[in-house]
């Protein structure tokens, strides 16, 4: 899906990818790109959670599904039509 993201950026824009390397095959001129690798950090996650709880960060959630529907969430995500986050409820 990264290839679609390149076309959404204007010249001078930046593409940041978390799970995968930058796809050089689709790179466009005048757009910077970099991969960010994140290390799990409980303290940082608690700070982020507090920011979300306080309303300082707005997270768009498309759907909350029970854990039993994890396969359905994966199908929705694979279809490439997700706007926001898909959450699984334990």
Biopython code that builds the backbone (N, CA, C, O; Angstrom):
import numpy as np
from Bio.PDB.StructureBuilder import StructureBuilder

atoms = [
    (1, "UNK", "N", (0.806, -1.201, 0.000)),
    (1, "UNK", "CA", (0.000, 0.000, 0.000)),
    (1, "UNK", "C", (0.854, 1.272, 0.000)),
    (1, "UNK", "O", (0.342, 2.367, -0.231)),
    (2, "UNK", "N", (2.141, 1.125, 0.256)),
    (2, "UNK", "CA", (3.002, 2.302, 0.294)),
    (2, "UNK", "C", (2.992, 3.049, -1.038)),
    (2, "UNK", "O", (3.093, 4.275, -1.067)),
    (3, "UNK", "N", (2.868, 2.308, -2.141)),
    (3, "UNK", "CA", (2.903, 2.961, -3.450)),
    (3, "UNK", "C", (1.806, 4.013, -3.589)),
    (3, "UNK", "O", (2.019, 5.031, -4.247)),
    (4, "UNK", "N", (0.646, 3.794, -2.990)),
    (4, "UNK", "CA", (-0.449, 4.771, -3.067)),
    (4, "UNK", "C", (-0.127, 6.021, -2.254)),
    (4, "UNK", "O", (-0.568, 7.115, -2.605)),
    (5, "UNK", "N", (0.626, 5.873, -1.189)),
    (5, "UNK", "CA", (0.950, 7.014, -0.325)),
    (5, "UNK", "C", (1.820, 8.040, -1.034)),
    (5, "UNK", "O", (1.657, 9.242, -0.821)),
    (6, "UNK", "N", (2.734, 7.586, -1.867)),
    (6, "UNK", "CA", (3.627, 8.512, -2.562)),
    (6, "UNK", "C", (2.829, 9.545, -3.344)),
    (6, "UNK", "O", (3.157, 10.732, -3.320)),
    (7, "UNK", "N", (1.779, 9.101, -4.041)),
    (7, "UNK", "CA", (1.003, 9.991, -4.902)),
    (7, "UNK", "C", (0.165, 10.999, -4.111)),
    (7, "UNK", "O", (-0.326, 11.972, -4.684)),
    (8, "UNK", "N", (0.000, 10.783, -2.826)),
    (8, "UNK", "CA", (-0.798, 11.685, -1.995)),
    (8, "UNK", "C", (0.009, 12.865, -1.461)),
    (8, "UNK", "O", (-0.562, 13.812, -0.920)),
    (9, "UNK", "N", (1.315, 12.815, -1.607)),
    (9, "UNK", "CA", (2.191, 13.846, -1.062)),
    (9, "UNK", "C", (2.524, 14.894, -2.104)),
    (9, "UNK", "O", (2.722, 14.580, -3.278)),
    (10, "UNK", "N", (2.584, 16.130, -1.670)),
    (10, "UNK", "CA", (2.984, 17.202, -2.588)),
    (10, "UNK", "C", (4.507, 17.365, -2.530)),
    (10, "UNK", "O", (5.145, 16.903, -1.583)),
    (11, "UNK", "N", (5.086, 18.018, -3.536)),
    (11, "UNK", "CA", (6.532, 18.252, -3.511)),
    (11, "UNK", "C", (6.948, 18.924, -2.191)),
    (11, "UNK", "O", (6.303, 19.863, -1.725)),
    (12, "UNK", "N", (8.012, 18.433, -1.619)),
    (12, "UNK", "CA", (8.468, 18.928, -0.326)),
    (12, "UNK", "C", (7.919, 18.114, 0.833)),
    (12, "UNK", "O", (8.323, 18.310, 1.979)),
    (13, "UNK", "N", (6.984, 17.187, 0.537)),
    (13, "UNK", "CA", (6.380, 16.360, 1.574)),
    (13, "UNK", "C", (7.326, 15.262, 2.035)),
    (13, "UNK", "O", (8.401, 15.060, 1.472)),
    (14, "UNK", "N", (6.891, 14.556, 3.083)),
    (14, "UNK", "CA", (7.696, 13.473, 3.644)),
    (14, "UNK", "C", (6.847, 12.233, 3.824)),
    (14, "UNK", "O", (5.699, 12.308, 4.263)),
    (15, "UNK", "N", (7.415, 11.102, 3.486)),
    (15, "UNK", "CA", (6.775, 9.815, 3.710)),
    (15, "UNK", "C", (7.536, 9.125, 4.834)),
    (15, "UNK", "O", (8.756, 8.977, 4.761)),
    (16, "UNK", "N", (6.827, 8.706, 5.866)),
    (16, "UNK", "CA", (7.441, 7.982, 6.973)),
    (16, "UNK", "C", (6.775, 6.624, 7.039)),
    (16, "UNK", "O", (5.549, 6.528, 7.101)),
    (17, "UNK", "N", (7.572, 5.581, 7.027)),
    (17, "UNK", "CA", (7.037, 4.231, 7.098)),
    (17, "UNK", "C", (7.548, 3.548, 8.357)),
    (17, "UNK", "O", (8.726, 3.654, 8.698)),
    (18, "UNK", "N", (6.661, 2.852, 9.038)),
    (18, "UNK", "CA", (7.039, 2.156, 10.265)),
    (18, "UNK", "C", (7.326, 0.673, 10.023)),
    (18, "UNK", "O", (8.395, 0.196, 10.403)),
    (19, "UNK", "N", (6.412, -0.064, 9.406)),
    (19, "UNK", "CA", (6.639, -1.511, 9.384)),
    (19, "UNK", "C", (7.538, -2.010, 8.269)),
    (19, "UNK", "O", (8.056, -3.123, 8.360)),
    (20, "UNK", "N", (7.738, -1.233, 7.231)),
    (20, "UNK", "CA", (8.448, -1.755, 6.074)),
    (20, "UNK", "C", (9.480, -0.757, 5.577)),
    (20, "UNK", "O", (9.388, 0.432, 5.880)),
    (21, "UNK", "N", (10.453, -1.221, 4.825)),
    (21, "UNK", "CA", (11.441, -0.300, 4.260)),
    (21, "UNK", "C", (10.801, 0.630, 3.237)),
    (21, "UNK", "O", (9.716, 0.353, 2.727)),
    (22, "UNK", "N", (11.474, 1.721, 2.947)),
    (22, "UNK", "CA", (11.003, 2.650, 1.918)),
    (22, "UNK", "C", (11.026, 1.923, 0.576)),
    (22, "UNK", "O", (12.025, 1.300, 0.217)),
    (23, "UNK", "N", (9.930, 2.004, -0.156)),
    (23, "UNK", "CA", (9.801, 1.352, -1.460)),
    (23, "UNK", "C", (10.384, 2.269, -2.530)),
    (23, "UNK", "O", (9.707, 3.163, -3.037)),
    (24, "UNK", "N", (11.633, 2.035, -2.858)),
    (24, "UNK", "CA", (12.340, 2.890, -3.813)),
    (24, "UNK", "C", (11.750, 2.810, -5.217)),
    (24, "UNK", "O", (11.937, 3.728, -6.015)),
    (25, "UNK", "N", (11.055, 1.745, -5.525)),
    (25, "UNK", "CA", (10.473, 1.586, -6.864)),
    (25, "UNK", "C", (9.396, 2.627, -7.151)),
    (25, "UNK", "O", (9.109, 2.923, -8.311)),
    (26, "UNK", "N", (8.801, 3.182, -6.096)),
    (26, "UNK", "CA", (7.720, 4.153, -6.280)),
    (26, "UNK", "C", (8.098, 5.565, -5.839)),
    (26, "UNK", "O", (7.249, 6.456, -5.807)),
    (27, "UNK", "N", (9.362, 5.768, -5.503)),
    (27, "UNK", "CA", (9.819, 7.083, -5.023)),
    (27, "UNK", "C", (9.529, 8.159, -6.063)),
    (27, "UNK", "O", (9.676, 7.932, -7.264)),
    (28, "UNK", "N", (9.117, 9.326, -5.592)),
    (28, "UNK", "CA", (8.856, 10.473, -6.456)),
    (28, "UNK", "C", (9.853, 11.577, -6.145)),
    (28, "UNK", "O", (10.299, 11.711, -5.006)),
    (29, "UNK", "N", (10.207, 12.379, -7.164)),
    (29, "UNK", "CA", (11.152, 13.473, -6.928)),
    (29, "UNK", "C", (10.585, 14.493, -5.945)),
    (29, "UNK", "O", (9.369, 14.675, -5.876)),
    (30, "UNK", "N", (11.432, 15.142, -5.204)),
    (30, "UNK", "CA", (11.070, 16.233, -4.292)),
    (30, "UNK", "C", (10.239, 15.769, -3.098)),
    (30, "UNK", "O", (9.574, 16.580, -2.452)),
    (31, "UNK", "N", (10.274, 14.476, -2.803)),
    (31, "UNK", "CA", (9.613, 13.941, -1.606)),
    (31, "UNK", "C", (10.658, 13.155, -0.837)),
    (31, "UNK", "O", (11.337, 12.295, -1.397)),
    (32, "UNK", "N", (10.785, 13.452, 0.445)),
    (32, "UNK", "CA", (11.733, 12.713, 1.265)),
    (32, "UNK", "C", (11.016, 11.504, 1.877)),
    (32, "UNK", "O", (9.795, 11.497, 2.034)),
    (33, "UNK", "N", (11.799, 10.501, 2.212)),
    (33, "UNK", "CA", (11.220, 9.299, 2.809)),
    (33, "UNK", "C", (12.203, 8.703, 3.786)),
    (33, "UNK", "O", (13.417, 8.768, 3.592)),
    (34, "UNK", "N", (11.657, 8.113, 4.849)),
    (34, "UNK", "CA", (12.510, 7.403, 5.789)),
    (34, "UNK", "C", (11.698, 6.374, 6.544)),
    (34, "UNK", "O", (10.484, 6.498, 6.708)),
    (35, "UNK", "N", (12.396, 5.368, 6.991)),
    (35, "UNK", "CA", (11.796, 4.302, 7.782)),
    (35, "UNK", "C", (12.120, 4.560, 9.241)),
    (35, "UNK", "O", (13.249, 4.912, 9.583)),
    (36, "UNK", "N", (11.134, 4.385, 10.092)),
    (36, "UNK", "CA", (11.325, 4.549, 11.528)),
    (36, "UNK", "C", (11.090, 3.186, 12.180)),
    (36, "UNK", "O", (10.060, 2.549, 11.959)),
    (37, "UNK", "N", (12.041, 2.758, 12.969)),
    (37, "UNK", "CA", (11.907, 1.504, 13.697)),
    (37, "UNK", "C", (11.681, 1.851, 15.163)),
    (37, "UNK", "O", (12.450, 2.601, 15.763)),
    (38, "UNK", "N", (10.635, 1.304, 15.719)),
    (38, "UNK", "CA", (10.229, 1.630, 17.076)),
    (38, "UNK", "C", (10.526, 0.453, 18.000)),
    (38, "UNK", "O", (10.225, -0.695, 17.675)),
    (39, "UNK", "N", (11.111, 0.747, 19.139)),
    (39, "UNK", "CA", (11.362, -0.258, 20.164)),
    (39, "UNK", "C", (10.267, -0.152, 21.225)),
    (39, "UNK", "O", (9.988, 0.947, 21.704)),
    (40, "UNK", "N", (9.641, -1.269, 21.602)),
    (40, "UNK", "CA", (8.603, -1.205, 22.630)),
    (40, "UNK", "C", (9.120, -0.545, 23.907)),
    (40, "UNK", "O", (10.217, -0.850, 24.375)),
    (41, "UNK", "N", (8.322, 0.356, 24.458)),
    (41, "UNK", "CA", (8.713, 1.111, 25.640)),
    (41, "UNK", "C", (7.449, 1.393, 26.453)),
    (41, "UNK", "O", (6.653, 2.261, 26.094)),
    (42, "UNK", "N", (7.275, 0.661, 27.538)),
    (42, "UNK", "CA", (6.071, 0.786, 28.364)),
    (42, "UNK", "C", (5.838, 2.196, 28.878)),
    (42, "UNK", "O", (4.704, 2.674, 28.875)),
    (43, "UNK", "N", (6.892, 2.867, 29.317)),
    (43, "UNK", "CA", (6.748, 4.225, 29.842)),
    (43, "UNK", "C", (6.252, 5.175, 28.741)),
    (43, "UNK", "O", (5.365, 5.995, 28.977)),
    (44, "UNK", "N", (6.827, 5.058, 27.547)),
    (44, "UNK", "CA", (6.399, 5.916, 26.436)),
    (44, "UNK", "C", (4.954, 5.621, 26.049)),
    (44, "UNK", "O", (4.195, 6.541, 25.744)),
    (45, "UNK", "N", (4.570, 4.344, 26.059)),
    (45, "UNK", "CA", (3.184, 3.991, 25.736)),
    (45, "UNK", "C", (2.216, 4.577, 26.759)),
    (45, "UNK", "O", (1.117, 4.998, 26.397)),
    (46, "UNK", "N", (2.609, 4.610, 28.031)),
    (46, "UNK", "CA", (1.746, 5.219, 29.057)),
    (46, "UNK", "C", (1.600, 6.720, 28.806)),
    (46, "UNK", "O", (0.512, 7.271, 28.973)),
    (47, "UNK", "N", (2.692, 7.388, 28.405)),
    (47, "UNK", "CA", (2.613, 8.827, 28.092)),
    (47, "UNK", "C", (1.717, 9.073, 26.887)),
    (47, "UNK", "O", (0.918, 10.009, 26.881)),
    (48, "UNK", "N", (1.851, 8.236, 25.874)),
    (48, "UNK", "CA", (0.989, 8.373, 24.694)),
    (48, "UNK", "C", (-0.466, 8.133, 25.082)),
    (48, "UNK", "O", (-1.354, 8.860, 24.636)),
    (49, "UNK", "N", (-0.715, 7.125, 25.903)),
    (49, "UNK", "CA", (-2.076, 6.848, 26.373)),
    (49, "UNK", "C", (-2.667, 8.033, 27.124)),
    (49, "UNK", "O", (-3.845, 8.349, 26.963)),
    (50, "UNK", "N", (-1.857, 8.682, 27.935)),
    (50, "UNK", "CA", (-2.325, 9.861, 28.673)),
    (50, "UNK", "C", (-2.665, 11.003, 27.716)),
    (50, "UNK", "O", (-3.640, 11.723, 27.934)),
    (51, "UNK", "N", (-1.874, 11.174, 26.664)),
    (51, "UNK", "CA", (-2.163, 12.210, 25.664)),
    (51, "UNK", "C", (-3.479, 11.919, 24.942)),
    (51, "UNK", "O", (-4.271, 12.828, 24.696)),
    (52, "UNK", "N", (-3.704, 10.660, 24.607)),
    (52, "UNK", "CA", (-4.968, 10.282, 23.958)),
    (52, "UNK", "C", (-6.128, 10.521, 24.913)),
    (52, "UNK", "O", (-7.144, 11.100, 24.529)),
    (53, "UNK", "N", (-5.978, 10.071, 26.171)),
    (53, "UNK", "CA", (-7.044, 10.241, 27.164)),
    (53, "UNK", "C", (-7.374, 11.709, 27.411)),
    (53, "UNK", "O", (-8.530, 12.051, 27.659)),
    (54, "UNK", "N", (-6.367, 12.576, 27.346)),
    (54, "UNK", "CA", (-6.598, 14.002, 27.615)),
    (54, "UNK", "C", (-7.194, 14.736, 26.414)),
    (54, "UNK", "O", (-7.635, 15.879, 26.534)),
    (55, "UNK", "N", (-7.203, 14.072, 25.254)),
    (55, "UNK", "CA", (-7.732, 14.715, 24.058)),
    (55, "UNK", "C", (-6.684, 15.471, 23.268)),
    (55, "UNK", "O", (-7.005, 16.078, 22.246)),
    (56, "UNK", "N", (-5.429, 15.450, 23.718)),
    (56, "UNK", "CA", (-4.359, 16.153, 23.010)),
    (56, "UNK", "C", (-4.046, 15.483, 21.669)),
    (56, "UNK", "O", (-3.585, 16.135, 20.732)),
    (57, "UNK", "N", (-4.302, 14.182, 21.593)),
    (57, "UNK", "CA", (-4.111, 13.427, 20.349)),
    (57, "UNK", "C", (-5.449, 12.789, 19.995)),
    (57, "UNK", "O", (-6.101, 12.168, 20.835)),
    (58, "UNK", "N", (-5.839, 12.952, 18.752)),
    (58, "UNK", "CA", (-7.093, 12.370, 18.283)),
    (58, "UNK", "C", (-6.771, 11.150, 17.429)),
    (58, "UNK", "O", (-6.051, 11.257, 16.436)),
    (59, "UNK", "N", (-7.295, 10.006, 17.806)),
    (59, "UNK", "CA", (-7.066, 8.777, 17.065)),
    (59, "UNK", "C", (-8.376, 8.372, 16.401)),
    (59, "UNK", "O", (-9.390, 8.176, 17.071)),
    (60, "UNK", "N", (-8.342, 8.251, 15.078)),
    (60, "UNK", "CA", (-9.530, 7.831, 14.349)),
    (60, "UNK", "C", (-9.595, 6.308, 14.371)),
    (60, "UNK", "O", (-8.661, 5.628, 13.948)),
    (61, "UNK", "N", (-10.707, 5.786, 14.869)),
    (61, "UNK", "CA", (-10.902, 4.338, 14.955)),
    (61, "UNK", "C", (-12.023, 3.962, 13.991)),
    (61, "UNK", "O", (-13.148, 4.445, 14.112)),
    (62, "UNK", "N", (-11.705, 3.103, 13.042)),
    (62, "UNK", "CA", (-12.719, 2.663, 12.089)),
    (62, "UNK", "C", (-13.634, 1.618, 12.705)),
    (62, "UNK", "O", (-14.851, 1.666, 12.526)),
    (63, "UNK", "N", (-13.042, 0.666, 13.438)),
    (63, "UNK", "CA", (-13.859, -0.413, 14.003)),
    (63, "UNK", "C", (-13.168, -1.018, 15.214)),
    (63, "UNK", "O", (-11.940, -1.066, 15.296)),
    (64, "UNK", "N", (-13.990, -1.480, 16.154)),
    (64, "UNK", "CA", (-13.517, -2.252, 17.296)),
    (64, "UNK", "C", (-14.186, -3.615, 17.181)),
    (64, "UNK", "O", (-15.413, -3.719, 17.189)),
    (65, "UNK", "N", (-13.373, -4.653, 17.074)),
    (65, "UNK", "CA", (-13.887, -5.999, 16.873)),
    (65, "UNK", "C", (-13.444, -6.900, 18.018)),
    (65, "UNK", "O", (-12.371, -6.695, 18.586)),
    (66, "UNK", "N", (-14.259, -7.898, 18.363)),
    (66, "UNK", "CA", (-13.809, -8.855, 19.377)),
    (66, "UNK", "C", (-12.633, -9.667, 18.844)),
    (66, "UNK", "O", (-12.488, -9.841, 17.634)),
    (67, "UNK", "N", (-11.808, -10.156, 19.740)),
    (67, "UNK", "CA", (-10.608, -10.897, 19.360)),
    (67, "UNK", "C", (-10.942, -12.057, 18.426)),
    (67, "UNK", "O", (-10.145, -12.403, 17.554)),
    (68, "UNK", "N", (-12.111, -12.656, 18.605)),
    (68, "UNK", "CA", (-12.510, -13.785, 17.757)),
    (68, "UNK", "C", (-12.621, -13.379, 16.280)),
    (68, "UNK", "O", (-12.624, -14.238, 15.398)),
    (69, "UNK", "N", (-12.712, -12.089, 16.018)),
    (69, "UNK", "CA", (-12.848, -11.604, 14.637)),
    (69, "UNK", "C", (-11.530, -11.035, 14.103)),
    (69, "UNK", "O", (-11.529, -10.196, 13.202)),
    (70, "UNK", "N", (-10.422, -11.494, 14.663)),
    (70, "UNK", "CA", (-9.109, -11.017, 14.215)),
    (70, "UNK", "C", (-8.897, -11.299, 12.732)),
    (70, "UNK", "O", (-8.318, -10.475, 12.025)),
    (71, "UNK", "N", (-9.354, -12.444, 12.256)),
    (71, "UNK", "CA", (-9.202, -12.768, 10.832)),
    (71, "UNK", "C", (-9.982, -11.779, 9.973)),
    (71, "UNK", "O", (-9.514, -11.386, 8.904)),
    (72, "UNK", "N", (-11.162, -11.374, 10.428)),
    (72, "UNK", "CA", (-11.944, -10.383, 9.690)),
    (72, "UNK", "C", (-11.215, -9.039, 9.662)),
    (72, "UNK", "O", (-11.179, -8.373, 8.627)),
    (73, "UNK", "N", (-10.639, -8.642, 10.787)),
    (73, "UNK", "CA", (-9.876, -7.389, 10.844)),
    (73, "UNK", "C", (-8.716, -7.442, 9.854)),
    (73, "UNK", "O", (-8.417, -6.454, 9.184)),
    (74, "UNK", "N", (-8.072, -8.590, 9.769)),
    (74, "UNK", "CA", (-6.956, -8.739, 8.836)),
    (74, "UNK", "C", (-7.443, -8.611, 7.397)),
    (74, "UNK", "O", (-6.777, -7.979, 6.577)),
    (75, "UNK", "N", (-8.588, -9.198, 7.077)),
    (75, "UNK", "CA", (-9.145, -9.083, 5.718)),
    (75, "UNK", "C", (-9.485, -7.629, 5.390)),
    (75, "UNK", "O", (-9.215, -7.158, 4.285)),
    (76, "UNK", "N", (-10.078, -6.918, 6.355)),
    (76, "UNK", "CA", (-10.417, -5.504, 6.149)),
    (76, "UNK", "C", (-9.143, -4.710, 5.874)),
    (76, "UNK", "O", (-9.096, -3.900, 4.948)),
    (77, "UNK", "N", (-8.120, -4.947, 6.677)),
    (77, "UNK", "CA", (-6.855, -4.239, 6.517)),
    (77, "UNK", "C", (-6.211, -4.564, 5.174)),
    (77, "UNK", "O", (-5.717, -3.665, 4.492)),
    (78, "UNK", "N", (-6.210, -5.825, 4.791)),
    (78, "UNK", "CA", (-5.594, -6.252, 3.532)),
    (78, "UNK", "C", (-6.298, -5.668, 2.315)),
    (78, "UNK", "O", (-5.682, -5.495, 1.264)),
    (79, "UNK", "N", (-7.580, -5.366, 2.451)),
    (79, "UNK", "CA", (-8.342, -4.798, 1.332)),
    (79, "UNK", "C", (-7.911, -3.364, 1.041)),
    (79, "UNK", "O", (-8.216, -2.823, -0.022)),
    (80, "UNK", "N", (-7.192, -2.741, 1.999)),
    (80, "UNK", "CA", (-6.664, -1.398, 1.763)),
    (80, "UNK", "C", (-7.682, -0.288, 1.870)),
    (80, "UNK", "O", (-7.467, 0.803, 1.344)),
    (81, "UNK", "N", (-8.778, -0.545, 2.535)),
    (81, "UNK", "CA", (-9.814, 0.479, 2.647)),
    (81, "UNK", "C", (-10.023, 0.943, 4.092)),
    (81, "UNK", "O", (-11.117, 1.359, 4.472)),
    (82, "UNK", "N", (-8.964, 0.864, 4.880)),
    (82, "UNK", "CA", (-9.060, 1.241, 6.284)),
    (82, "UNK", "C", (-8.762, 2.732, 6.421)),
    (82, "UNK", "O", (-7.747, 3.225, 5.930)),
    (83, "UNK", "N", (-9.650, 3.423, 7.084)),
    (83, "UNK", "CA", (-9.419, 4.827, 7.417)),
    (83, "UNK", "C", (-9.438, 4.893, 8.937)),
    (83, "UNK", "O", (-10.501, 4.833, 9.555)),
    (84, "UNK", "N", (-8.289, 5.014, 9.521)),
    (84, "UNK", "CA", (-8.195, 4.992, 10.979)),
    (84, "UNK", "C", (-7.636, 3.657, 11.438)),
    (84, "UNK", "O", (-6.973, 2.948, 10.680)),
    (85, "UNK", "N", (-7.910, 3.335, 12.669)),
    (85, "UNK", "CA", (-7.354, 2.118, 13.262)),
    (85, "UNK", "C", (-8.421, 1.047, 13.384)),
    (85, "UNK", "O", (-9.608, 1.338, 13.528)),
    (86, "UNK", "N", (-7.979, -0.182, 13.324)),
    (86, "UNK", "CA", (-8.808, -1.325, 13.656)),
    (86, "UNK", "C", (-8.315, -1.824, 15.006)),
    (86, "UNK", "O", (-7.119, -2.057, 15.188)),
    (87, "UNK", "N", (-9.229, -1.988, 15.948)),
    (87, "UNK", "CA", (-8.835, -2.420, 17.295)),
    (87, "UNK", "C", (-9.486, -3.754, 17.608)),
    (87, "UNK", "O", (-10.635, -4.004, 17.243)),
    (88, "UNK", "N", (-8.733, -4.609, 18.292)),
    (88, "UNK", "CA", (-9.270, -5.884, 18.754)),
    (88, "UNK", "C", (-9.498, -5.811, 20.252)),
    (88, "UNK", "O", (-8.615, -5.409, 21.009)),
    (89, "UNK", "N", (-10.682, -6.198, 20.667)),
    (89, "UNK", "CA", (-11.070, -6.141, 22.066)),
    (89, "UNK", "C", (-10.917, -7.516, 22.700)),
    (89, "UNK", "O", (-11.477, -8.498, 22.212)),
    (90, "UNK", "N", (-10.152, -7.583, 23.797)),
    (90, "UNK", "CA", (-9.969, -8.852, 24.510)),
    (90, "UNK", "C", (-11.196, -9.197, 25.316)),
    (90, "UNK", "O", (-11.225, -10.232, 25.983)),
]
sb = StructureBuilder()
sb.init_structure("model")
sb.init_model(0)
sb.init_chain("A")
sb.init_seg("    ")
for serial, (resi, resn, name, xyz) in enumerate(atoms, 1):
    if name == "N":
        sb.init_residue(resn, " ", resi, " ")
    sb.init_atom(name, np.array(xyz, "f"), 0.0, 1.0, " ", f" {name:<3s}", serial, name[0])
structure = sb.get_structure()
